[in-house]
């Protein structure tokens, strides 16, 4: 049954929608946590340490954080795999160009694939940059997230990479949230306007919220 569902386009779209919503929920929580940097190094570093202690003493140290990481890794792989396979099916189903010109799609719709690739590459960079410190071992301090963020965004290339990725994220969410609602049967003629408004607001808030961190460092508000 599960195999049959996965092999169908509807099944892949459902997997893509559910995994996308899981990642969206994580992004909202992640953005809220990131904004704690405006309250100073003490609170932000305490927040970073708390993430490793969630669920204690019932959960062992770091277990909850690793559980979240595993769920997110599965969601990312499921989302990317279903998106890739649906894209391949779409190409095979339409080997030649349409004779009649189709209505011009929105910018977000036309860049979903490239946006997904940009975000996938960014996730790898972000982990190596601010989680493990692999890309700059000389200035990475384990256990000091505030200092690492300030140090990282004091370099122009880190700001460019991060801001470009967050703009791509905003476009991805703007189209993806509405698409997920349609796939899961939530959308309707009466709800479409509200769903599109929610998608736009989520995209704007998340983009602005994430970009506020490097902007804060660049302007000296966070230092």
C-alpha positions, 0 to 999 in steps of 0.5 A: 500500500505504502509502495503503491502510494509512493509510486503515484504522483499523488503520493509523491506530492503528498510526501512533498507537502507533508515534509515541506510543512514539517520543515516550515514548522522548524524554520519558524521555531529556528527563526524565533530562536535566532532573534534572541541574538538581539538580547545579547551574548548571555541569553543567546548562548544560554539558548544554544546550550538549552537546545542540547538539554531539551527533555532532561532528565527524561531525555539524555543530553543531546538526544532531543536535539539529535532526534530533531536533526534526524526528523529534519534530515528525513524531511529534507531527503523526502522533499528533495527526492519527491520533487526530483522524481516529480520533475522528471515525470513532468519532463517525460510527460511533455517531451516537446514544447506546447504549441500554444503559449501557456500563461506566464507563471509567477516568479516564485513558481518558475524558480522553485527548482533552482530555489530548491537547489540553492537551499539544498547547497545552503543547508550543507554550507550552514551546517559546516559554517555555524554548526561544526565550524569546518569551513573556518576552524581557526575562528570557530569557538565550540559552545559560543554560538553568539561569538560564532554568529558575530564572527561569521557575519563580519565577513561579507561573503557569509552575508551574501551567501546567507541573504541570497539563500533567505531570499530563495527561501522566501520565494520557495515558501510563498509558492510551496505553502499554497501548493501544499494546501492544494495537495492536502485538500485544504484549498478551495475557491473560498479559501484561496485568497486567505491561503495565499495571504498566509503564504505571503505573510509567512514568506515575508516574516521568515525572510525578514526574520532570518536576514535580520541577524546578518543585518544586525551584525553588519550595522553594529546593533549586534556586536 
